[in-house]
Amino acid sequence: MTDATGGTLRRRPAQRRSQERVERMLDECARLLDEAGYEALTTKEVARRAEVPIGTFYQFFSDKQGLVKALALRNLDAFLDSVATRLAAAAPSGWTEVVDLGIDEFVRMKRTVPGFGVVDFGEVQPTPGGPGLPGTQRMLDAALENNVIVADRLRSLTTDVLGLPRGEDTARAFLVAVEAADAVLKLAFRAHPDGDPDLIAECKRLVRRYLADHLM
């Protein structure tokens, strides 16, 4: 339950029972986002469906926004963990394979993970592919946009694996790549509920060609 700013919960669950309650609340939040959308999401309904007292909810989350932020952080951690596992299993020979792997994992989560279509890594998208709700571009960190956090964590994950150079140029390249992929993948999911496969392929091609100028 951590993020770039050192945590999102009001109180860290110390006991297993508390940890399970927090996970249940996040699970129900994700399901309700799919069923009813962000605007209809309420703390009372999340607590009811998770079978916890509303007072328990507020022990861990300050409000609905705090709950959704925690869900976005869990999504990001799950995405990065999955990418790391797949990297270890695939032993990619270069960064082009990593691009495809990362985009494939994001698309898989969009298609299968509850709530991910509405809140992936923080930006709330009332309709598939956005646009996002104003004010949610900094859900993960009040000072930084969500994509800055995502790009930085992806860079940290892959730099050592691929032997990439460190420094501002590499950080900038990762941020531009994430921003470009985000825009095209939003377009893909506006075009088709499961993501238009041709646009997903174009996204991979675009990111590969851009990074070729910076990581070769």
Residue frames relative to the residue before (quaternion, step in Angstrom):
aa qw qx qy qz dx dy dz
M 1.0000 0.0000 0.0000 0.0000 0.00 0.00 0.00
T 0.4519 0.6858 -0.4563 0.3423 3.56 0.81 0.96
D 0.1027 -0.7725 0.6196 0.0942 3.54 -1.27 0.31
A 0.7564 -0.4001 0.2622 0.4461 3.55 -1.31 -0.07
T 0.7191 0.4217 -0.2527 0.4911 3.59 1.15 -0.44
G 0.6881 -0.5348 0.2764 0.4051 3.58 1.22 0.31
G 0.7996 -0.2638 0.1407 0.5208 3.60 1.13 0.24
T 0.2248 -0.7938 0.5520 0.1210 3.54 -1.17 0.55
L 0.6206 0.5425 -0.3533 0.4424 3.60 1.16 -0.42
R 0.5319 -0.6112 0.4752 0.3430 3.56 -1.15 0.62
R 0.7814 0.0284 0.0057 0.6233 3.55 1.13 -0.76
R 0.3984 -0.7180 0.5166 0.2426 3.57 -0.83 0.95
P 0.4165 -0.7078 0.5002 0.2744 3.65 -0.77 0.95
A 0.2485 -0.8056 0.5261 0.1120 3.57 -0.63 1.16
Q 0.7490 0.3594 -0.1997 0.5196 3.56 1.06 -0.72
R 0.6453 -0.5362 0.3776 0.3918 3.55 -1.21 0.52
R 0.6326 0.5403 -0.3384 0.4397 3.58 0.96 -0.82
S 0.6634 0.4911 -0.3030 0.4764 3.59 0.96 -0.83
Q 0.6267 0.5337 -0.3352 0.4583 3.58 1.00 -0.78
E 0.6572 0.5062 -0.3061 0.4670 3.57 0.96 -0.86
R 0.6304 0.5302 -0.3333 0.4587 3.59 1.02 -0.75
V 0.6472 0.5106 -0.3192 0.4674 3.57 0.93 -0.87
E 0.6647 0.4964 -0.3092 0.4650 3.59 0.89 -0.88
R 0.6332 0.5225 -0.3358 0.4619 3.61 1.01 -0.74
M 0.6537 0.5065 -0.3208 0.4617 3.58 0.96 -0.80
L 0.6506 0.4962 -0.3148 0.4810 3.59 1.01 -0.75
D 0.6280 0.5320 -0.3321 0.4608 3.58 1.02 -0.78
E 0.6915 0.4655 -0.2836 0.4740 3.59 0.88 -0.92
C 0.5809 0.5584 -0.3693 0.4629 3.58 1.09 -0.63
A 0.6656 0.5055 -0.3024 0.4582 3.59 0.87 -0.95
R 0.6745 0.4929 -0.3051 0.4572 3.59 0.87 -0.89
L 0.6679 0.5017 -0.3049 0.4574 3.57 0.96 -0.84
L 0.5884 0.5587 -0.3714 0.4513 3.59 1.08 -0.61
D 0.6729 0.4771 -0.2925 0.4838 3.59 0.99 -0.80
E 0.7152 0.4778 -0.2592 0.4393 3.57 0.93 -0.90
A 0.8463 0.1799 -0.0328 0.5004 3.56 0.79 -1.01
G 0.4942 -0.6587 0.4377 0.3609 3.60 1.17 -0.41
Y 0.6896 -0.5155 0.3324 0.3849 3.53 -1.29 0.38
E 0.6662 0.5303 -0.3237 0.4125 3.59 0.83 -0.91
A 0.7176 0.4377 -0.2475 0.4819 3.58 1.05 -0.76
L 0.4865 0.6647 -0.4340 0.3649 3.59 1.25 -0.14
T 0.0064 0.7986 -0.6014 0.0222 3.59 -0.85 0.96
T 0.5736 -0.5953 0.4388 0.3522 3.53 -1.15 0.63
K 0.6220 0.5607 -0.3400 0.4280 3.59 1.03 -0.76
E 0.6919 0.4692 -0.2849 0.4690 3.58 0.91 -0.90
V 0.6092 0.5349 -0.3551 0.4655 3.59 1.03 -0.69
A 0.6693 0.4925 -0.3015 0.4675 3.59 0.88 -0.92
R 0.6423 0.5254 -0.3297 0.4501 3.60 0.93 -0.86
R 0.7218 0.4442 -0.2639 0.4604 3.58 0.79 -0.99
A 0.6711 0.4678 -0.2973 0.4924 3.59 1.13 -0.56
E 0.3584 -0.7683 0.4533 0.2754 3.57 1.39 -0.12
V 0.5054 0.5776 -0.4708 0.4350 3.52 0.83 1.13
P 0.5533 -0.5883 0.4529 0.3778 3.62 -1.09 0.56
I 0.5834 -0.5923 0.4167 0.3678 3.57 -1.09 0.67
G 0.5937 0.5674 -0.3596 0.4431 3.58 1.13 -0.58
T 0.6221 0.5297 -0.3324 0.4711 3.56 1.09 -0.70
F 0.5909 0.5653 -0.3642 0.4457 3.57 1.03 -0.77
Y 0.7445 0.4268 -0.2362 0.4558 3.58 0.76 -1.04
Q 0.5021 0.6062 -0.4433 0.4289 3.58 1.23 -0.02
F 0.7811 0.3496 -0.1527 0.4942 3.56 1.06 -0.81
F 0.7942 0.1985 -0.0915 0.5670 3.61 1.06 -0.71
S 0.4582 -0.7052 0.4692 0.2695 3.56 -0.90 0.90
D 0.7793 -0.1349 0.1405 0.5956 3.58 1.06 -0.77
K 0.7573 -0.3521 0.2696 0.4794 3.57 -1.30 -0.19
Q 0.6488 0.5271 -0.3253 0.4421 3.58 0.95 -0.83
G 0.6387 0.5250 -0.3203 0.4623 3.57 1.05 -0.75
L 0.6277 0.5333 -0.3190 0.4689 3.55 1.08 -0.76
V 0.6852 0.4750 -0.2844 0.4733 3.58 0.88 -0.96
K 0.6074 0.5388 -0.3557 0.4628 3.59 1.04 -0.67
A 0.6569 0.5030 -0.3139 0.4658 3.58 0.93 -0.86
L 0.6294 0.5214 -0.3325 0.4706 3.59 1.05 -0.72
A 0.6482 0.5185 -0.3176 0.4584 3.59 0.96 -0.86
L 0.6561 0.4994 -0.3077 0.4747 3.58 0.99 -0.80
R 0.6278 0.5117 -0.3394 0.4783 3.58 1.03 -0.72
N 0.6257 0.5359 -0.3334 0.4584 3.58 1.02 -0.79
L 0.6701 0.4998 -0.3027 0.4578 3.57 0.89 -0.94
D 0.6484 0.5082 -0.3219 0.4666 3.58 0.94 -0.83
A 0.6547 0.5112 -0.3135 0.4601 3.59 0.96 -0.86
F 0.6366 0.5280 -0.3203 0.4619 3.57 1.00 -0.83
L 0.7003 0.4674 -0.2755 0.4639 3.58 0.80 -0.99
D 0.6239 0.5293 -0.3385 0.4648 3.60 1.03 -0.74
S 0.6682 0.4963 -0.2996 0.4663 3.56 0.95 -0.87
V 0.6374 0.5140 -0.3266 0.4721 3.57 0.98 -0.83
A 0.6514 0.5162 -0.3163 0.4574 3.60 0.94 -0.86
T 0.6510 0.5126 -0.3118 0.4650 3.58 0.98 -0.84
R 0.6832 0.4783 -0.2866 0.4715 3.56 0.93 -0.88
L 0.6047 0.5427 -0.3531 0.4638 3.58 1.09 -0.64
A 0.6670 0.5053 -0.3015 0.4570 3.55 0.93 -0.91
A 0.6891 0.4791 -0.2794 0.4664 3.58 1.02 -0.81
A 0.7358 0.4437 -0.2367 0.4535 3.57 0.96 -0.88
A 0.1463 -0.8137 0.5402 0.1568 3.59 1.16 -0.61
P 0.0234 -0.8537 0.5202 0.0084 3.62 0.67 1.06
S 0.4337 -0.7173 0.4915 0.2364 3.53 -1.06 0.78
G 0.8155 0.0390 -0.0106 0.5773 3.59 1.22 -0.28
W 0.6909 -0.5170 0.3280 0.3845 3.53 -1.33 0.30
T 0.5607 0.6015 -0.4109 0.3936 3.65 1.13 -0.44
E 0.6392 0.5050 -0.3252 0.4803 3.58 1.06 -0.69
V 0.6254 0.5385 -0.3338 0.4555 3.58 1.07 -0.70
V 0.6013 0.5517 -0.3496 0.4602 3.59 1.04 -0.76
D 0.6858 0.4797 -0.2892 0.4648 3.58 0.79 -1.00
L 0.6518 0.5257 -0.3145 0.4471 3.56 0.93 -0.90
G 0.6834 0.4917 -0.2944 0.4523 3.59 0.87 -0.92
I 0.6649 0.4851 -0.3075 0.4776 3.59 0.94 -0.83
D 0.6347 0.5279 -0.3321 0.4563 3.59 0.98 -0.78
E 0.6641 0.4977 -0.3116 0.4628 3.58 0.96 -0.82
F 0.6297 0.5236 -0.3348 0.4661 3.60 0.99 -0.76
V 0.6599 0.5003 -0.3030 0.4716 3.59 0.93 -0.91
R 0.6267 0.5350 -0.3386 0.4543 3.59 0.97 -0.81
M 0.6771 0.4814 -0.2997 0.4689 3.58 0.90 -0.88
K 0.6058 0.5488 -0.3552 0.4534 3.60 1.02 -0.72
R 0.7179 0.4652 -0.2455 0.4560 3.56 0.99 -0.86
T 0.8334 0.3032 -0.0911 0.4530 3.57 0.96 -0.81
V 0.6914 0.4924 -0.2959 0.4381 3.62 1.03 -0.66
P 0.4809 -0.6838 0.4624 0.2956 3.62 -0.70 1.03
G 0.8348 0.2187 -0.1805 0.4719 3.54 -1.01 0.90
F 0.5454 0.6576 -0.3964 0.3363 3.59 1.18 -0.41
G 0.6213 0.5522 -0.3416 0.4386 3.58 1.13 -0.55
V 0.6936 0.4355 -0.2601 0.5115 3.58 1.21 -0.51
V 0.7826 0.0430 0.0134 0.6208 3.57 0.96 -0.93
D 0.0898 -0.8031 0.5857 0.0626 3.59 -0.22 1.16
F 0.8105 -0.0705 0.0824 0.5756 3.58 0.29 -1.26
G 0.8381 -0.2106 0.0537 0.5004 3.56 1.00 0.83
E 0.6902 0.4588 -0.3033 0.4702 3.58 0.83 -0.89
V 0.3175 -0.7559 0.5443 0.1776 3.58 -0.78 1.04
Q 0.0909 -0.8058 0.5851 -0.0028 3.57 -0.67 1.16
P 0.2874 -0.7944 0.5093 0.1644 3.62 -0.16 1.23
T 0.7637 0.1789 -0.1230 0.6080 3.59 1.17 -0.57
P 0.6454 -0.5456 0.3503 0.4039 3.62 -1.09 0.61
G 0.8316 0.1923 -0.1619 0.4952 3.54 -0.85 1.00
G 0.5949 -0.6049 0.3573 0.3905 3.56 1.23 0.27
P 0.4844 0.0468 -0.8080 -0.3321 1.49 -2.44 -0.54
G 0.5597 -0.6261 0.4337 0.3265 3.53 -1.22 0.50
L 0.5918 -0.5564 0.4418 0.3810 3.54 -1.26 0.40
P 0.5315 -0.6215 0.4586 0.3477 3.61 -0.93 0.81
G 0.7818 0.3380 -0.2540 0.4582 3.53 -1.04 0.81
T 0.6678 0.5012 -0.3156 0.4509 3.60 1.22 -0.19
Q 0.4624 0.6817 -0.4510 0.3435 3.61 1.23 0.13
R 0.7315 0.3155 -0.2134 0.5656 3.58 1.29 -0.23
M 0.1702 0.8241 -0.5205 0.1451 3.55 0.96 0.85
L 0.7057 0.4818 -0.2715 0.4429 3.60 0.96 -0.84
D 0.7895 0.0135 0.0456 0.6119 3.57 1.10 -0.70
A 0.4786 -0.7083 0.4372 0.2795 3.57 -0.71 1.05
A 0.7311 0.4374 -0.2397 0.4656 3.59 1.09 -0.62
L 0.7768 0.3034 -0.1378 0.5343 3.59 1.17 -0.54
E 0.5005 -0.6360 0.4893 0.3250 3.56 -1.09 0.68
N 0.6682 -0.5344 0.3437 0.3870 3.54 -1.17 0.67
N 0.6872 0.5043 -0.3024 0.4267 3.59 0.85 -0.93
V 0.5709 0.5681 -0.3857 0.4501 3.59 1.17 -0.44
I 0.6523 0.5010 -0.3013 0.4824 3.57 1.00 -0.87
V 0.6593 0.5112 -0.3111 0.4553 3.58 0.89 -0.95
A 0.6718 0.5031 -0.3013 0.4525 3.60 0.86 -0.95
D 0.6607 0.5126 -0.3129 0.4503 3.58 0.93 -0.87
R 0.6900 0.4677 -0.2919 0.4689 3.59 0.91 -0.83
L 0.6188 0.5172 -0.3462 0.4792 3.59 1.06 -0.62
R 0.6366 0.5228 -0.3242 0.4651 3.56 0.99 -0.81
S 0.6548 0.5109 -0.3129 0.4608 3.59 0.92 -0.87
L 0.6619 0.5252 -0.2998 0.4429 3.55 1.02 -0.84
T 0.8028 0.3569 -0.1541 0.4521 3.57 0.85 -0.97
T 0.5164 0.6787 -0.4200 0.3104 3.61 1.13 -0.48
D 0.7103 0.4386 -0.2676 0.4811 3.59 0.80 -0.97
V 0.6310 0.5516 -0.3386 0.4278 3.58 0.98 -0.84
L 0.7893 0.3285 -0.1526 0.4959 3.57 0.91 -0.94
G 0.4256 -0.7170 0.4593 0.3062 3.55 1.25 -0.13
L 0.2814 0.7860 -0.5034 0.2226 3.57 1.06 0.74
P 0.5520 -0.5991 0.4500 0.3659 3.59 -1.15 0.50
R 0.3634 -0.7048 0.5610 0.2375 3.53 -1.16 0.59
G 0.4970 0.6723 -0.4668 0.2884 3.55 -1.25 0.17
E 0.7396 -0.4520 0.2882 0.4070 3.51 -1.36 0.19
D 0.6251 0.5522 -0.3528 0.4241 3.60 0.99 -0.73
T 0.6699 0.4807 -0.2955 0.4826 3.59 0.95 -0.87
A 0.6321 0.5282 -0.3328 0.4590 3.58 0.98 -0.81
R 0.6580 0.5039 -0.3082 0.4671 3.58 0.96 -0.87
A 0.6444 0.5279 -0.3232 0.4489 3.58 0.96 -0.85
F 0.6534 0.4996 -0.3182 0.4713 3.59 0.95 -0.80
L 0.6497 0.5146 -0.3299 0.4519 3.60 0.94 -0.81
V 0.6592 0.4907 -0.3163 0.4739 3.61 0.90 -0.87
A 0.6420 0.5266 -0.3244 0.4532 3.60 0.98 -0.81
V 0.6620 0.4930 -0.3039 0.4759 3.59 0.96 -0.85
E 0.6460 0.5127 -0.3230 0.4642 3.60 0.93 -0.84
A 0.6667 0.4968 -0.3056 0.4639 3.59 0.92 -0.87
A 0.6620 0.4997 -0.3077 0.4663 3.57 0.91 -0.90
D 0.6264 0.5487 -0.3297 0.4449 3.57 0.99 -0.84
A 0.6810 0.4969 -0.2919 0.4518 3.59 0.87 -0.94
V 0.7045 0.4553 -0.2798 0.4670 3.59 0.84 -0.92
L 0.6561 0.4995 -0.3259 0.4624 3.61 0.98 -0.73
K 0.5877 0.5358 -0.3736 0.4774 3.60 1.09 -0.55
L 0.6348 0.5205 -0.3187 0.4738 3.56 0.99 -0.83
A 0.6444 0.5320 -0.3220 0.4451 3.59 0.96 -0.84
F 0.7295 0.4141 -0.2458 0.4858 3.60 0.95 -0.81
R 0.5614 0.5238 -0.4110 0.4915 3.58 1.22 -0.07
A 0.6747 0.5131 -0.2881 0.4455 3.56 1.06 -0.77
H 0.7998 0.0059 0.0328 0.5993 3.59 1.09 -0.68
P 0.5729 -0.6316 0.3916 0.3458 3.63 -0.91 0.84
D 0.7434 0.3664 -0.2107 0.5184 3.59 1.10 -0.68
G 0.5958 -0.5572 0.3666 0.4475 3.58 1.27 0.10
D 0.3932 -0.7313 0.5072 0.2308 3.55 -0.56 1.15
P 0.4308 -0.7454 0.4383 0.2582 3.63 -0.52 1.14
D 0.6322 0.5295 -0.3447 0.4485 3.60 1.04 -0.66
L 0.6666 0.4834 -0.2991 0.4823 3.58 1.01 -0.78
I 0.6052 0.5338 -0.3549 0.4720 3.59 1.09 -0.64
A 0.6438 0.5091 -0.3148 0.4767 3.58 1.01 -0.81
E 0.6440 0.5127 -0.3210 0.4684 3.58 1.02 -0.78
C 0.6028 0.5578 -0.3496 0.4508 3.57 1.08 -0.72
K 0.6555 0.5024 -0.3137 0.4686 3.58 0.89 -0.89
R 0.6647 0.5139 -0.3057 0.4480 3.56 0.90 -0.94
L 0.6490 0.5272 -0.3152 0.4490 3.56 0.94 -0.91
V 0.7010 0.4697 -0.2802 0.4577 3.60 0.79 -1.01
R 0.6251 0.5352 -0.3443 0.4521 3.59 0.98 -0.81
R 0.7028 0.4750 -0.2798 0.4496 3.58 0.80 -1.00
Y 0.6320 0.5162 -0.3444 0.4641 3.58 1.00 -0.70
L 0.7110 0.4619 -0.2771 0.4521 3.58 0.79 -0.97
A 0.5301 0.6349 -0.4088 0.3857 3.58 1.19 -0.45
D 0.6727 0.4997 -0.2902 0.4622 3.58 1.10 -0.65
H 0.7574 0.3943 -0.1901 0.4844 3.58 1.22 -0.39
L 0.7878 0.3378 -0.1607 0.4894 3.58 1.08 -0.65
M 0.5326 0.6161 -0.4222 0.3981 3.59 1.24 0.05
